[in-house]
Amino acid sequence: MNYIYNIKVNMQNSLLNFYEWNNDDNIEIINKLPLVVVKDKDYINILNMCIKLDKPELIKFELSNNMCIFTNLFDCVCVKFSNTGIVDKISKLTLVEEDDVLDEIRNKKVVDIKYSIINKNNNYNYLSRNENKILNSIINYIESKKESNEIIDYLYYEWFKNKKSNNKYEELLSSISKEYSDKHEYLYNLIQLIEMQNV
């Protein structure tokens, strides 16, 4: 078994890149963690937090505090398992420590891990923390102003650049909930201005 020492992690319920870590996150340094090289498809399932390791695998990996670092030789992630082998928490590493892990594991043998898929949901969130905050703030604001035709009309026009719609509220919410873009930040800033005027 290969190990890495003194690794900084930020264990969360979903994957955050290190540049999104906040000062109030529970960032800890783990003294010793096993390193396991896995196939790309297994690595993707680990990132999606949709696996349950078979019991022999838990024993074979000699987990430290139910934790382990997995890599596909290009990327790596720290995983904390529940006692039953389900991915409980997950953390990316800093760039420097990720480079250390990849250097340490180079030319190591790929391990064929045994697990079952416990759900098909993709838990990896492609939005940053800030993007999530902006998106949720916009949606909450629009929902709170559902009865205010003037504000909904205004936001609808700013989003779509036209006024034609049978149901502006529903169309606005539906479109905003789709792919994130610069328009979200524009609308978010606009809402902040509206709110400041109403203070």
HELIX and SHEET records of a PDB file:
HELIX    1   1 PHE A   18  GLU A   20  5                                   3    
HELIX    2   2 ASP A   40  LEU A   47  1                                   8    
HELIX    3   3 LYS A   55  LYS A   60  1                                   6    
HELIX    4   4 LEU A   95  ILE A  105  1                                  11    
HELIX    5   5 ARG A  129  SER A  144  1                                  16    
HELIX    6   6 ASN A  149  PHE A  160  1                                  12    
HELIX    7   7 LYS A  168  ILE A  176  1                                   9    
HELIX    8   8 ASP A  182  GLN A  197  1                                  16    
SHEET    1   A 5 ASN A   2  VAL A   9  0                                        
SHEET    2   A 5 GLU A  28  VAL A  37 -1                                        
SHEET    3   A 5 MET A  67  THR A  71  1                                        
SHEET    4   A 5 CYS A  76  PHE A  81 -1                                        
SHEET    5   A 5 VAL A  87  SER A  91 -1                                        
SHEET    1   B 2 ILE A  51  LEU A  53  0                                        
SHEET    2   B 2 TYR A 115  ILE A 117 -1                                        
END                                                                             
